[in-house]
Amino acid sequence: MIEVKNLYKSFDDIEVLKGISTVFEDGKTNLIIGQSGSGKTVLMKNLVGLFSPTSGEILYDGRDFVRLSKKEKVHMRREMGMIFQSAALFDSMTVLENVMFPLDMFSSMTLRERTKRAMDCLDRVNLVGAEEKYPGEISGGMQKRVAIARAIALNPKYLFCDEPNSGLDPKTSLVIDELLHSITHEFNMTTIINTHDMNSVMGIGENIIFIYEGQKEWQGVSSQIMSSTNKRLTDFIFASDLLKEMREAVTGIHQS
């Protein structure tokens, strides 16, 4: 579990995060949503230590990440897996070498053990047979699956995903969502996903935090969104006419 307490972050005289308090739960897909510029990316960067908060606490199972020493933070980052918006694979490395990279860097396994672990991770994301290919030789969806395999190679307790469906078609996005959701439950990870994808919100949103102008505006689960009376949330979620019609249909059924 990751608990955020009264988190503030300013850049010079601009306050971006304004006293956010929330909990990201174990074994669930925790989604951070909000308009561009709302502060959700800054929040995630504070969570992983790329930014240091102006004030507040970030507790990883009771450990205050903000106040750890540099050495302690480096050690704790080994418990974190990261999936970046662009997949961020090394073009000069094969798929297998990309997945093995964190194992080469941070594990004491033998080469044989590292190779087996990497192949097990590729098997988990249904990419056995692609291990000798290079990133430029596979599709965008396959690249994201390689990134997921790499992120789970060290058996992380915490998984952070920055716009994992960016640039993917709707069908491939659903595959990535289901993969992240199933892996989260399988390994009981605390998964945090920064997303604009409303299909992800409605499909795998087990704990959703809506950020508005640097503050936590709403928190709940996907099934509560349709009946929410928070205007800022509904304006954001139901920006399209089609989604508005879906919401009106659902709320109409519940009222009748």
C-alpha positions, -999 to +999 in steps of 0.1 A: +000+000+000+012+035-008-003+063+014+001+100+004-004+125+032-010+162+026+014+164-004+025+197-018+048+205-047+058+239-060+081+250-088+094+284-078+062+303-069+038+280-088+020+255-066+012+224-086+001+199-060-020+213-032-023+191-002-032+157-018-040+129+005-049+094-008-042+057-006-032+034-035-042-001-026-024-035-029-037-059-055-057-033-073-053-012-105-051+024-091-058+050-118-048+086-117-069+107-141-073+144-148-070+170-175-036+180-190-019+203-165-039+190-135-008+177-117-012+139-122+022+135-139+038+156-112+021+134-086+035+102-101+070+117-104+069+125-067+058+089-059+088+074-077+113+100-065+119+119-097+107+150-079+110+158-042+078+172-027+078+206-010+061+190+020+040+160+029+046+123+033+047+093+008+045+061+028+054+027+012+040+002+036+047+026+064+082+037+051+084+074+045+100+075+010+106+113+013+128+110+043+149+080+033+186+085+026+198+084-010+212+049-005+178+037+010+159+052-019+181+034-044+175+001-026+138+007-024+135+016-061+144-021-068+109-028-055+094-006-082+086-015-118+082+013-144+064+013-177+069+045-197+046+061-222+070+053-251+079+018-239+115+032-237+132+000-250+168-001-260+168-002-298+203-019-300+192-047-277+170-077-285+137-082-268+153-108-245+182-084-237+158-056-229+139-078-204+172-090-189+185-055-184+172-049-148+183-084-139+218-077-152+219-044-133+204-054-099+202-091-094+229-116-083+215-144-105+237-164-128+234-158-166+213-190-169+190-179-141+186-144-155+178-158-190+152-182-175+136-154-155+134-131-186+119-159-207+093-166-180+083-130-181+081-130-219+059-161-216+037-143-191+030-115-217+027-140-246+059-131-264+078-164-265+092-165-300+100-128-302+130-129-279+156-125-307+138-097-325+148-060-320+122-033-309+121-019-344+110-053-358+079-056-336+046-037-333+038-009-308+016-032-288+043-059-287+068-032-275+045-023-246+043-060-237+081-062-237+081-031-214+057-049-190+079-080-190+109-059-182+090-041-155+080-073-137+114-090-141+125-081-106+092-091-090+083-055-080+059-047-052+049-015-069+042-010-106+040+025-121+026+030-156+026+063-175+000+063-202+006+027-211-020+028-239-006+059-256-004+054-294-022+021-294-054+011-312-084+004-291-082-034-295-045-035-285-052-011-256-077-036-242-051-063-243-026-041-224-053-032-198-062-069-192-026-078-189-019-051-164-050-060-144-043-097-143-006-093-134-016-069-106-039-095-091-016-124-098+014-108-079-007-087-055+012-055-066+002-019-060-002-008-096-006+029-103-016+039-139-016+075-151-041+076-180-064+096-203-080+064-217-116+063-206-119+026-217-092+019-190-111+040-165-143+021-170-127-013-176-100-017-149-106+013-126-106-005-092-095+027-074-096+060-093-082+093-082-094+123-101-070+153-099-083+188-106-060+218-105-035+201-082-061+188-057-078+154-052-113+162-065-128+127-063-119+091-055-139+060-061-144+030-084-155+028-120-190+016-111-196+049-091-187+072-120-220+068-139-240+080-109-215+106-096-228+141-089-194+157-090-197+181-119-160+184-125-156+147-127-186+142-150-175+171-173-141+154-176-153+118-181-183+125-203-167+151-226-180+133-257-217+132-267-216+094-269-205+090-233-231+115-222-258+095-238-244+063-222-245+079-188-281+093-193-292+058-204-277+041-173-289+067-148-323+066-165-325+028-160-315+032-123-342+058-117-370+039-134 
